[in-house]
Amino acid sequence: MALDSLTSGLASEAISQIIDTVSEIVYSAGGVLVNKDSFKELAAYLQRIAPILKQLSKEKVSDSETFNYAIEVLDREIKDGKKLVQECSKKSKVYLLVNCRTVFKRLKHNTSEISKALGLLPLATSGLSAGIIEEIKRLCDNMQAADFKAAISEEEILEKIESAIQEKNFDRSYANNLLLLIADAVGITKERSTLRKELEEFKSEIENEKDRAETIQMDQIIALLERSDAASSTREKELKYLAKRNSLGNQPLEPLQSFYCPITGDVMVDPVETSSGQTFERSAIEEWFAEGNKLCPLTFITLDTLILRPNKTLKQSIEEWKDRNAMITIASMREKKIQSGDEVGVLHCLQALQDLCEQKDQHREWVVLENYIPVLIQILAEKNSDIRNHVLVILCMLVKDNEDAKERIANVKNAIESIVRSLGRRLGERKLAVALLLELSEYDLLREYIGKVQGCILLLVTMSSSEDNQAARDATELLEKLSSSDQNVIQMAKANYFKHLLQRLSADDVKMIMVKMLAEMESTDRNKEILFDSGILPPLLRLVSHNDVEMKLVALKALQNLSTLKKNGLEMIQQGAARKLFGILFQHSLPSSSLSEHVAPIIMQLAASTISQDTQTPVSLLESDEDVFNLFSLVSYTVPDVRQYIIQTFYSLCHSPSASYIRNKLRECPSVLVLVKLFENESLSLRASAVKLFSCLVESCDEDAILKHVNQKCIETLLQMLKSSSDKEEIVSAMGIIRYLPKVQQITQWLYDAGALSIICKYVQDGTDKDLQKSKLVENSAGALCRFTVPTNLEWQKSAAEIGIITVLVQLLESGTAQTKQLAALSLTQFSKSSNELSSPMPKRKGFWCFSAQTEAGCLVHGGVCIVESSFCLLEADAVGALAKTLGDSDLGVCENSLDALLTLIDGEKLQSGSKVLADENVIPLIIRFLGSPSPGLQEKSLNALERIFRLLEFKQKYGASAQMPLVDLTQRGNGSIKSLAARILAHLNVLHDQSSYF
């Protein structure tokens, strides 16, 4: 029969208590100290049980015995779960970790038992809905499948603990690493104070533990962890060590007889026992067996089995004897031998100490506690490199994984300086020193100090590129650690190591100090190139767009510093830097002109980088007409420095691959003549920049525009520059302007009246100087002189000739540049055109001619009396020979202008006499050679000359044959006028008749 409802009675009260306990577990599960996920999983299961139990309290029981059993199990196991939650919320984290397997075992047991009890309820209760029954089934399945187990990291820690206890490996370094793993696993900091506090709590838990077996196991774990540095203070370790050392005496003990192996006669390392009860060194007895022996080597009794059993007791005794002697040896060496001053003795002692340190971590700890570190640091000053190397090796072993040793080094005055000095010595010592410093850098205080030692970072940077891979790796890793300091990063950059600077600049939170250092750093071109190759440009361009004006300003300064290298400038243009810079420059609403004052020089340097590009596709700074006009418009109203930078920008662009485009666009710009106004600016540098740029534009510039702005005062200003300026480039440019000013009467007269001729002639006379800058100046001066040698103004010509300029022009034919030679020949041509008119008639003989003195012969060409200064005669100036020589010049322009000058000798009635002079100077064969010239102008002038010369029988007969073939060639391939003229000469030579179709 079914029982009554469970709303009353003991069962109902038990269910209510279970529900309350579940609530407490769910509430407390979040407070457990370790394995939180596992307890959250348990709490989730129990939460699902609560509504089921509430429903049960409303139903009828069909099997009271089963029902009561299930409720009893649920009550017991859930209360046990509550207890487990409480324990894991209060006990030490270390305790809970080392007991985590037990914790998970209890969790698994509780979950399984609760699941089984829960599964009985539908069998003992009637009236449960299908949904409740299905939920119970799902919940039971979930709880049975639950797999509570330690995480991989926790299992690794437990295995390490078990292994150390089993092998009695209570090594300090092992304990330190183990404790750090525990700290990571339980979520505590790795500070010594925190670790020590956790260990103390763990020990306290064990002292209160009642389970004897568990206490023994935990004591072993405590003994292991107490070997760590965090377990006790330095002072406590020292006192414990000194107490033990002082109890041992001062002399090492001889080994007991039982310590020797009967086979080898040496003290055993791994003693093992045979079935005969005798003990031998493992390797020795194994070799005995391997040789086929089955008798005991000591008793010669046949062995029942070849199985060997470790003699742990003897092994431990041997280890204790070794440790005792090692402790005595370590204590005795420091005072008596290492500080003896005897190099051989010190070396022997250091080798012994190194051997001891290599044997066991405990030996290294004793060396530290014996206060060897100050002594070893002191020995680093020794001149013997072998001694220093031993010291560095020992120190490196001592400080590895030993905070106490690192702290002791930090407390020794000039310890780091002594180690750093070894970085500058031989490779072997450098490697040891950098390895030691790398280990010391794990200690915060020392890491901060290492970077401050003078020369340390520079030496590390040098080592980072060492051919020795290990040294390079250690140096690079140490630099990585030192990069945590801003000042160290700056020092690295100053030593040309930019890796960490670039990392800082690429970060979101860029520090001003980094960008400022880059802006102020004096770098070589190679370093600037390295910075760009390493990717410095993108972060700097990002900072140029920074909201902080100060950050933007410093980034611009850095770009200004780096853009002085042509390669960097071209890359900046290609990467779109110019567009960003123009954006800043054209923002006239900026609160300060400081930004534009830093943008303008960068743009100037970018422009300079476009000159003489090697690439087939030249890079252009200004991409459109709008860019040109907008940038140049700033010349009119910006501050002087910015105006000068912009003018210099355009001056550079006028010498770049886009020069033709830039010059044409500037000539179209109405405001370009503002440059003329700047000729009188008080700023000499701004004036010079304006003059240089205008000199690039005046050639081919609109004549009317120039005449509108260039007045007599402007002319006088330019001449004053030529007289007084100390800027050579300004003088060259000013002379260039005078050279290319429109050749109109008014301008030349202004120049003449202002005394320009004497100034120009002075610079022309410098033409023999080989200096390139002066060569350009002489070239411009020769060009400016041409306006004063025109035959239409004899006054100007005579003034120039009286200065002696004709002789100078003849000299320039031999020493000048190609352009200078052309201009000199042009001036000589213009002078020579006036010679026939200026040559004085020969004086007539007076009285009887047979008694009068014989007069000198007249000029061979002009027939009269010729004087260079008055008649400008080429013969009198000895110019004919010089001009004839230049006909062989590789520059066709020089040849053509020189030919023009020579042909003035056969103008008009001077054909006969002039031709004879040309023949005497061997000019006519050169003229014939020009018939094959690629220059149409030179061809035509040669044909015209030959057509006249060959009218004279003497020269036709002498040179006609050599001219025949070139002339025939011209009649076949020349253009209309050339072909007709060649045919006419051939007619003179009787090769063609006058009615030939060539005419």
Buried (B, 14 or more C-beta within 10 A) or exposed (E): EEBEBBEEEEBBEBBEBBBEBBEBBBEBBEEBBBBBEBBEBBBEBBBBBBEBBEBBBEBBBBBEEBBBBBBEBBBBBBBBBBEBBBBBBEBBBBBBBBBBEEBBEBBBBBBBBBBBBBBBBBEBBEBBEEEBBEBBEEBBEBBEEBEBBBBEEBEEBBEBBEEBBEEBBBBBBBBBBBBBBBBEBBEBEEEBEEBBBBBEBBBEBBEEBEEEEEBEBBBBBBBBBBBBBBBBEBEEBBEEBEEEBEEBEEEBEEBEEEBBBBBBEEBBEBBBBBBBEBBBBBBBBBEBBEEEBEEBBBEEEEBEEEEBEEBEEBBEBBEEBBBBBBBBBBBBBBEEBBEEEEEEEBBEBBBBBBEBBEEBBBBBBBBBBBEBBBBBBBBBEBEEEBBBBBBBBBBBBBBBBBBBBBBBBBEBEBBBBBBBBBBBBEEBBBBBBBBBBBBBBBBEEBBBBBBBBEBBBBBBBBBBEBEBEEBBBBBBBBBBBBBBBBBBBBBBBBBBBBBBBBBBBEEEEBBEBBBBBBBEBEBEEEBBBBBBEEEBBEBBBBBBEBEEEEBBBBBBBBBBBBBBBBEBBBBBBEBEBBEBBBEBBBEEEEEEBBBBBBBBBBBBBBBBBBBEBEEEEEBBBBEEEEBBBBBBBBBEEBEEBBBBBBBBBBBBBBBBBBBEBBBEBBBEBEEBBBBBEBBEBEBEBBBBBBBBBBBBBBBEBEEEEBBEEBBBEBBBBBBBBBEEBEBEBBBBBBBBBBBBBBEEEEBBBBBBEBEBBEBBBEBBBBBEEEEEEBBBBBBBBBBBBBBBBBBEBBEBBBBBBEBEBBBBBBBBBEBBBBBBBBBBBBBBBBBBBBBBEBBBEBEEEEEEEEEEEEEEEBBBBBBBBBBBBBBBBBBBBEBBBBBBBBBEBEBBBBBBBBBBBBBBBBBEEBBBBBBBBBBEBEBBEBBBBBBEBEBEBBBBBBBEBBBBBBBBEEBBEBBBEEBBEBBBEBBEEBEEEBBBBBBBBBBBBEBBEEEEEBE
